[in-house]
Amino acid sequence: MWIPFELDRFIGQQVTCRPTSLFQGEMDDHALLLAERIRGRRVLVTGGAGTIGRAFIRALLRFRPAALVVVDRSENGLAELVRDLRSTAGQYIPPLFCLLPLDVGGPVFPKLLARSAPFGIVAHFAAYKHVRSAKDAFSTEALLRNNVLATHRLLEGLLDRPPQHFFAVSTDKAAQPANAMGASKRLMEDLLLAYAGKLNVCSARFANVAFSQGSLPDAFLQRLALRQPLSAPRDVRRYFLSPREAGQLCLLSCLLAAPGERFFPKLERKSLLSFATLAERLLAHLGLEARPCATEEEARQLAARWQPGQKTYPVYFFDSDTEGEKAEEVFRGPAEKVEWERFAHIGVLPPPGEPDYAGMQGCIQRLEALLDRPNPRKEELLEALQERVPAFTHRVRGRQLDERM
């Protein structure tokens, strides 16, 4: 989709309010070490066609790896990734550059590992990231199979020929999780810790990535292109990173973290931004003023009649009433210790305990047994998550995100 303005500049000026990357200082300070650990290495990236995976790849390629294998279920995303990289002036492309439309949890991916390992670096971005991904028993089971069981199989597949660095992306929603997606990522973090005695594993919790694929800000652009109203909760505020910042945070975590550590961005609370405010700033940047509507139907009707030249654009802002949403996100729970001094703009969560590989295998076996039943109920799946992730609190509100525009 053609965007009639420079999106990166808008993000820096109106969303993050940072003209340069939050992590540029860390990237510059550790450039020699990053180069030493990347140059000439073979790299595997799963989920590499998504926004964060692509940003990670861009940050990585600066340091000239010898080979890059990218796996993603999205054929279209992989096609756009290769077009983007090969269309960028001065972009380094490794001698071996291979993009494969594979499912990490499917039967073909283990064959790739068996034939292509060892890799020096493995970065795992293949995950379900939406709160709406756990709306019923089917989608919740798929979420757990993808975010937890597929990660487990990947880790097991790497034990015989381990990489020097293994990174798996987490989320701010893993801290005090209020939805199944966040709880699945917290369980994934525990899974990584269980392997910290066998592999050099680490993770990063990150803020919302501004205008990432499928995000609400990205949906604003889609709605404008289709002349549909903008809709957002007025009472939900989030921290935002630019895509470049997200890629750099993941790269720094992947290459600099000790086994079992999780990185997160140091962001001041004053940088929290509501989705409604972001929508208003986007419209103002386009020379438009938000016209609040009392109902979704009113907003739809006004948008259908909207014509270029009009100075107002219909929006529907509402108080959040859907399951799994928190008013504000946090990066750590109240009992989680943090190393604040190692980096200027990154906090470090050290491993909360010793690796328990045997205990985690038992947990995975119980989860597999539950998911392999003919018809596991959503309530059973949530209870299983609650048992393994005590910080998970699921509040039943009776309304799903899919019931909103």
VOZATI-653514 format. One line per 3 residues: number of its first residue (from 1); for each residue x, y, z of C-alpha. Coordinates in pm, 1 decimal. Layout:
NUM) X,Y,Z  ...
***
This chain:
1) 0.0,0.0,0.0  133.8,342.5,-95.1  172.2,568.6,209.7
4) 157.1,941.6,122.6  419.5,1038.0,382.7  744.1,908.1,530.3
7) 621.7,661.9,793.7  953.9,627.1,978.0  973.9,1002.6,1028.9
10) 613.9,1017.6,1151.2  686.2,738.9,1401.1  989.9,924.3,1533.6
13) 812.5,1259.2,1556.6  461.2,1163.1,1667.2  467.9,811.6,1817.2
16) 796.9,740.0,1996.0  897.4,1109.0,1997.4  1258.5,998.1,1945.2
19) 1432.7,1131.5,1632.5  1700.9,861.0,1659.3  1685.4,499.9,1776.5
22) 1673.6,447.4,2152.7  1938.0,175.3,2115.0  2175.6,342.5,1869.6
25) 2424.4,412.6,2147.2  2431.4,45.9,2248.0  2468.4,-56.0,1883.5
28) 2764.6,180.1,1838.8  2928.1,88.2,2170.7  2916.2,-283.6,2093.6
31) 2969.2,-269.1,1717.0  3306.2,-449.1,1728.2  3172.6,-728.7,1947.8
34) 2861.0,-766.5,1733.2  3077.2,-784.7,1420.9  3299.1,-1048.9,1582.7
37) 2998.1,-1265.4,1669.8  2812.9,-1225.6,1337.8  3067.5,-1188.4,1056.6
40) 3108.9,-1512.1,866.5  2842.4,-1695.4,1068.0  2550.5,-1895.5,929.6
43) 2220.3,-1758.1,1056.4  1870.1,-1908.9,1072.3  1573.3,-1676.0,1126.5
46) 1224.3,-1819.6,1176.9  925.0,-1590.5,1128.7  1157.5,-1360.2,939.0
49) 889.8,-1212.3,711.7  714.4,-1034.2,998.8  787.5,-676.7,1098.7
52) 1025.2,-759.0,1385.1  1195.2,-1044.5,1201.1  1258.5,-818.3,901.9
55) 1393.5,-542.9,1126.7  1623.1,-795.3,1296.7  1750.6,-911.9,957.6
58) 1825.9,-554.9,851.7  2018.5,-492.6,1174.2  2202.4,-824.5,1132.7
61) 2308.6,-778.5,769.7  2513.8,-472.1,857.5  2764.1,-715.8,1013.2
64) 2791.9,-939.8,705.9  2700.3,-1298.7,799.5  2812.7,-1567.6,556.2
67) 2469.2,-1725.6,514.7  2110.8,-1634.3,597.9  1824.4,-1884.0,592.2
70) 1480.5,-1730.0,652.9  1175.1,-1942.8,728.6  817.5,-1815.1,740.0
73) 470.7,-1950.4,665.8  388.2,-1638.5,462.3  487.8,-1678.6,97.9
76) 383.9,-1320.3,29.0  586.7,-1193.7,322.4  899.3,-1374.3,204.9
79) 855.2,-1241.7,-148.7  828.3,-885.9,-15.7  1130.8,-936.2,210.0
82) 1358.5,-1037.1,-76.3  1222.2,-758.5,-299.6  1277.3,-505.0,-23.3
85) 1634.4,-611.8,48.6  1737.9,-641.8,-315.2  1581.5,-303.1,-394.1
88) 1774.3,-118.5,-120.8  2081.2,73.5,-233.4  2401.5,-59.2,-78.5
91) 2231.2,-350.3,97.1  2461.5,-643.7,174.5  2320.5,-982.9,69.2
94) 2506.6,-1293.1,197.1  2654.5,-1539.8,-52.8  2398.9,-1794.4,70.8
97) 2058.0,-1627.7,101.5  1768.8,-1871.8,119.3  1402.1,-1797.7,194.6
100) 1172.2,-2094.7,257.8  791.6,-2097.6,306.3  785.5,-2347.2,592.9
103) 591.1,-2390.3,916.3  828.1,-2427.9,1212.2  575.9,-2660.0,1375.9
106) 522.6,-2867.7,1061.3  684.0,-3192.2,941.6  921.2,-3035.8,685.1
109) 1109.4,-2798.9,915.5  1291.6,-3074.8,1112.3  1430.0,-3200.0,780.5
112) 1575.0,-2853.5,716.7  1744.0,-2856.9,1057.8  1881.0,-3206.2,1003.9
115) 2036.8,-3114.7,668.6  2145.0,-2754.9,734.5  2257.7,-2732.1,1098.0
118) 2471.8,-2625.0,1266.0  2396.6,-2255.7,1252.8  2602.2,-2001.7,1441.5
121) 2294.3,-1795.4,1527.6  1928.4,-1896.7,1547.3  1668.3,-1621.8,1594.0
124) 1313.8,-1744.8,1652.3  1032.5,-1499.9,1567.2  766.7,-1748.0,1451.2
127) 482.0,-1686.8,1695.0  121.4,-1582.7,1733.6  130.7,-1228.3,1870.1
130) -232.9,-1115.6,1887.8  -447.5,-1118.1,2200.0  -735.6,-1213.6,1969.6
133) -551.2,-1535.4,1880.1  -714.1,-1718.6,2174.4  -1083.3,-1658.6,2119.5
136) -1198.2,-2022.7,2151.8  -1067.2,-2374.7,2212.5  -938.0,-2418.5,1856.3
139) -744.7,-2093.2,1838.4  -611.7,-2133.4,2194.3  -481.7,-2481.7,2109.8
142) -317.4,-2347.6,1793.6  -159.2,-2066.7,1997.6  -6.8,-2311.5,2245.7
145) 114.1,-2549.2,1975.6  284.7,-2264.3,1791.5  425.3,-2052.5,2074.3
148) 524.0,-2333.0,2311.9  538.9,-2677.4,2150.3  698.8,-2562.8,1823.9
151) 962.9,-2373.1,2022.7  1024.7,-2687.3,2228.9  1075.1,-2897.9,1916.7
154) 1311.6,-2636.3,1775.5  1522.3,-2636.3,2093.2  1531.9,-3016.3,2100.0
157) 1633.0,-3020.5,1734.7  1932.1,-2797.9,1809.1  2077.8,-2997.1,2098.9
160) 2296.9,-3224.8,1885.2  2444.3,-2933.7,1688.8  2392.4,-2625.4,1905.2
163) 2429.3,-2269.2,1778.9  2654.8,-2019.4,1955.3  2348.6,-1799.7,2013.8
166) 1976.7,-1879.2,2032.2  1720.2,-1601.1,2065.0  1341.0,-1623.2,2089.7
169) 1127.2,-1311.9,2091.9  891.6,-1255.3,2383.5  657.4,-963.7,2461.2
172) 571.6,-712.5,2731.0  247.6,-910.8,2767.9  451.0,-1190.1,2929.0
175) 487.4,-969.9,3237.8  185.1,-1020.5,3463.8  -1.7,-1181.4,3170.0
178) -372.3,-1102.5,3138.1  -437.8,-1309.3,2826.0  -350.3,-1649.9,2684.6
181) -106.9,-1506.0,2432.7  97.4,-1334.9,2703.8  82.6,-1645.1,2923.3
184) 203.2,-1862.8,2634.7  500.7,-1632.3,2589.3  575.3,-1641.9,2961.5
187) 572.2,-2022.2,2940.9  806.2,-1994.5,2642.6  1041.9,-1784.3,2856.3
190) 1036.3,-2059.8,3122.4  1108.1,-2311.3,2846.7  1416.3,-2115.8,2742.7
193) 1536.5,-2103.9,3102.2  1505.8,-2483.1,3124.2  1748.6,-2511.9,2830.4
196) 1994.5,-2251.7,2963.8  2222.8,-2528.5,3089.1  2237.1,-2687.5,2744.0
199) 2213.5,-2395.5,2497.5  2304.3,-2025.9,2501.0  1940.6,-1910.9,2503.7
202) 1795.0,-1565.8,2567.2  1491.1,-1352.3,2494.4  1359.7,-995.6,2489.2
205) 1035.0,-837.9,2598.5  948.8,-544.7,2379.4  686.5,-273.9,2357.3
208) 427.5,-237.9,2082.3  606.5,-196.2,1750.4  457.3,106.4,1579.6
211) 271.9,16.6,1257.9  388.9,-345.4,1265.2  200.3,-585.9,1039.6
214) -148.1,-655.2,1173.8  -124.7,-401.8,1456.7  -397.1,-146.7,1527.3
217) -186.2,146.4,1396.8  -121.2,-52.8,1078.1  -498.0,-106.3,1056.6
220) -544.1,272.8,1063.1  -353.9,293.1,733.2  -560.6,8.9,589.1
223) -886.2,176.8,695.2  -782.4,507.4,539.1  -691.4,335.6,212.8
226) -1040.4,178.8,206.1  -1219.1,494.1,328.5  -1335.7,322.5,643.8
229) -1352.0,479.9,990.9  -1072.5,463.6,1245.6  -1170.1,285.0,1565.6
232) -966.8,256.1,1885.9  -999.1,229.8,2264.3  -949.7,564.0,2432.8
235) -843.1,418.9,2769.1  -569.4,174.7,2657.1  -216.0,316.1,2657.5
238) 96.8,145.0,2531.7  471.0,192.4,2504.3  591.5,201.9,2142.9
241) 914.8,115.6,1966.0  992.7,185.4,1603.9  1052.0,-123.7,1387.4
244) 1421.1,-32.9,1373.9  1439.4,-15.8,1752.4  1266.1,-352.8,1783.5
247) 1517.4,-515.0,1547.4  1812.6,-362.2,1730.9  1681.2,-468.5,2073.8
250) 1645.0,-826.1,1951.1  1992.0,-826.3,1794.1  2153.5,-687.2,2110.5
253) 1973.8,-946.0,2322.4  2064.8,-1230.1,2085.8  2436.0,-1149.1,2084.7
256) 2500.3,-991.4,2426.5  2267.8,-1166.7,2674.0  2390.2,-1443.3,2901.7
259) 2199.4,-1775.9,2905.2  1848.8,-1732.6,3043.4  1850.4,-1351.8,3042.2
262) 1569.7,-1138.0,2903.8  1621.2,-782.1,2781.7  1357.3,-508.6,2778.7
265) 1357.0,-138.2,2684.7  1393.0,125.0,2953.5  1105.9,360.3,2878.6
268) 963.4,636.6,3094.6  598.3,616.4,3187.8  536.3,955.3,3029.4
271) 597.8,794.5,2689.7  278.9,585.5,2718.1  44.6,673.3,2431.5
274) -319.9,583.5,2379.9  -434.1,434.8,2051.6  -696.7,708.7,2022.9
277) -429.5,979.6,2052.5  -216.7,802.8,1794.4  -515.1,797.5,1553.8
280) -570.2,1170.1,1606.2  -202.5,1245.3,1541.9  -205.7,1038.0,1224.2
283) -508.8,1226.2,1091.6  -355.7,1561.6,1185.3  -37.7,1464.9,999.7
286) -254.9,1408.5,692.7  -423.9,1747.1,734.9  -743.0,1601.4,882.2
289) -931.4,1643.9,1207.3  -1090.2,1352.0,1391.1  -1470.4,1361.5,1394.7
292) -1587.4,1152.9,1693.5  -1893.2,934.2,1637.3  -2132.1,800.4,1900.1
295) -2166.0,453.7,1744.2  -1982.5,221.7,1506.1  -2270.4,247.8,1258.1
298) -2255.2,626.5,1252.3  -1881.5,607.0,1185.6  -1931.1,354.6,903.7
301) -2197.1,567.5,734.6  -1992.9,889.0,753.0  -1682.0,712.7,619.3
304) -1879.8,569.3,327.2  -1977.9,925.6,227.2  -1637.0,1082.1,290.6
307) -1480.3,1264.3,-5.0  -1130.1,1405.6,-60.8  -1122.9,1769.0,41.1
310) -1325.7,1720.5,356.8  -1132.9,1837.3,662.4  -1276.8,1592.0,914.7
313) -1259.4,1212.5,920.6  -1490.8,982.8,1122.1  -1352.6,800.2,1424.5
316) -1512.8,580.6,1687.5  -1334.0,585.6,2023.3  -1460.1,369.4,2308.4
319) -1375.8,241.4,2655.8  -1214.7,-102.3,2635.9  -1447.5,-388.8,2731.7
322) -1283.2,-687.8,2564.8  -1106.1,-985.3,2720.2  -732.1,-986.1,2774.8
325) -666.7,-612.3,2750.6  -478.0,-420.9,3018.2  -505.1,-44.5,3054.4
328) -123.3,-20.7,3049.7  153.4,-270.3,2978.5  454.8,-331.8,3200.5
331) 786.3,-501.4,3128.0  839.2,-681.0,3459.0  641.1,-829.9,3741.3
334) 667.3,-700.0,4099.9  883.8,-995.1,4209.5  1120.4,-989.8,3910.8
337) 1469.0,-856.6,3978.8  1628.8,-622.6,3725.6  1985.6,-528.2,3639.2
340) 1953.4,-159.7,3555.7  2313.7,-49.8,3516.7  2456.9,-269.5,3239.9
343) 2305.7,-69.1,2952.3  2186.8,288.8,2919.7  1850.4,204.2,2764.0
346) 1803.7,-169.0,2828.0  1696.1,-341.2,3146.6  1807.0,-700.8,3205.2
349) 1598.7,-966.8,3379.6  1840.3,-1235.3,3507.3  1731.3,-1600.0,3524.8
352) 1490.2,-1636.6,3818.8  1628.7,-1979.6,3909.9  1837.3,-2274.3,3801.0
355) 1755.9,-2457.3,3476.9  1507.7,-2741.5,3529.5  1526.1,-2936.4,3206.4
358) 1361.4,-3252.9,3344.4  1077.1,-3060.3,3504.2  1005.3,-2872.2,3182.2
361) 995.6,-3196.9,2984.2  723.5,-3317.3,3219.1  531.7,-2994.4,3169.6
364) 556.3,-3026.4,2791.1  441.2,-3388.8,2803.5  135.4,-3292.7,3008.9
367) 54.4,-3009.0,2771.8  91.0,-3235.0,2467.6  -136.5,-3495.1,2627.5
370) -401.7,-3229.5,2688.7  -379.5,-3090.7,2335.6  -388.5,-3437.6,2180.7
373) -726.7,-3509.5,2333.2  -1014.6,-3501.3,2078.8  -1186.6,-3191.6,2216.9
376) -1002.3,-3002.5,2489.7  -1212.5,-2714.0,2619.3  -1079.2,-2359.1,2629.5
379) -1131.9,-2351.9,3006.7  -906.7,-2657.3,3044.7  -636.6,-2495.3,2834.9
382) -651.5,-2176.4,3039.4  -635.8,-2377.9,3361.7  -327.2,-2559.5,3234.4
385) -163.9,-2223.9,3160.3  -262.3,-2091.3,3502.3  -103.9,-2394.8,3669.4
388) 228.1,-2340.5,3494.1  218.0,-1956.4,3492.6  82.9,-1850.4,3835.2
391) 106.2,-1480.5,3742.0  -153.6,-1538.0,3466.7  -488.6,-1380.4,3555.4
394) -770.4,-1429.7,3307.9  -1067.8,-1202.1,3352.0  -1379.7,-1316.9,3167.8
397) -1550.3,-1012.8,3020.7  -1770.8,-1182.7,2763.4  -1659.9,-975.6,2463.2
400) -1385.4,-1052.9,2212.5  -1175.3,-814.9,2003.4  -1334.4,-960.1,1689.6
403) -1661.9,-801.2,1801.5  -1510.3,-456.2,1750.3  -1435.5,-279.0,1422.3
***
